[in-house]
Amino acid sequence: MSNIPGKVWLITGCSSGFGRILAEMAVAQGDRVIATARKVEQITDLAAESPGQVLTLALEVTDPA
């Protein structure tokens, strides 16, 4: 078992739509979120609003590399 309270989510497509809403809801309930988007600059506000709770990463799922 982990000593980290709550869940850890990996959510793709956090710049808008369901991904964004899901990330915001997870953070609101105290969980940690790894939020991804094609352009990471579109989601930096998520991390800024919840320091230590959100990690943002650039992820292009159509890029094989």
C-alpha positions as CSV (number, residue, x, y, z in Angstrom):
1,M,0.0,0.0,0.0
2,S,1.1,3.5,-0.7
3,N,1.4,6.2,2.0
4,I,0.0,8.8,-0.4
5,P,-3.7,9.6,0.5
6,G,-6.3,9.6,-2.3
7,K,-6.0,8.4,-5.8
8,V,-3.6,9.2,-8.6
9,W,-5.2,9.8,-12.0
10,L,-3.5,9.8,-15.4
11,I,-5.8,11.8,-17.6
12,T,-5.3,12.6,-21.3
13,G,-6.8,15.5,-23.2
14,C,-6.9,17.9,-20.2
15,S,-6.9,21.1,-22.2
16,S,-10.7,20.9,-22.7
17,G,-13.9,18.8,-22.6
18,F,-14.2,15.7,-20.4
19,G,-10.5,15.5,-19.7
20,R,-10.4,19.0,-18.2
21,I,-13.6,18.4,-16.2
22,L,-12.4,15.1,-14.9
23,A,-9.1,16.6,-13.9
24,E,-10.8,19.5,-12.0
25,M,-13.1,17.1,-10.2
26,A,-10.3,14.8,-9.2
27,V,-8.3,17.7,-7.8
28,A,-11.4,19.1,-6.0
29,Q,-11.8,15.8,-4.1
30,G,-8.2,15.8,-3.0
31,D,-6.7,13.3,-5.5
32,R,-3.5,13.8,-7.5
33,V,-3.6,14.2,-11.2
34,I,-1.1,13.6,-14.0
35,A,-2.7,15.9,-16.6
36,T,-1.6,15.6,-20.3
37,A,-2.3,17.6,-23.4
38,R,-0.7,18.1,-26.8
39,K,0.3,21.6,-25.8
40,V,1.3,21.6,-22.2
41,E,1.0,25.4,-22.0
42,Q,-2.8,25.0,-22.3
43,I,-2.9,23.2,-18.9
44,T,-0.3,24.9,-16.8
45,D,-3.1,26.7,-15.0
46,L,-4.2,23.4,-13.5
47,A,-0.9,22.9,-11.8
48,A,-0.7,26.6,-10.8
49,E,-4.1,26.4,-9.1
50,S,-3.2,23.2,-7.2
51,P,0.5,23.1,-6.4
52,G,1.8,19.7,-5.4
53,Q,-1.4,18.0,-6.7
54,V,-1.1,18.3,-10.5
55,L,1.8,17.2,-12.8
56,T,1.4,18.4,-16.3
57,L,3.0,16.7,-19.3
58,A,2.9,17.1,-23.1
59,L,1.5,14.0,-24.8
60,E,0.8,13.6,-28.5
61,V,-0.9,10.2,-28.7
62,T,-0.6,10.1,-32.5
63,D,3.2,10.5,-32.4
64,P,4.8,7.0,-32.3
65,A,8.0,8.5,-30.7
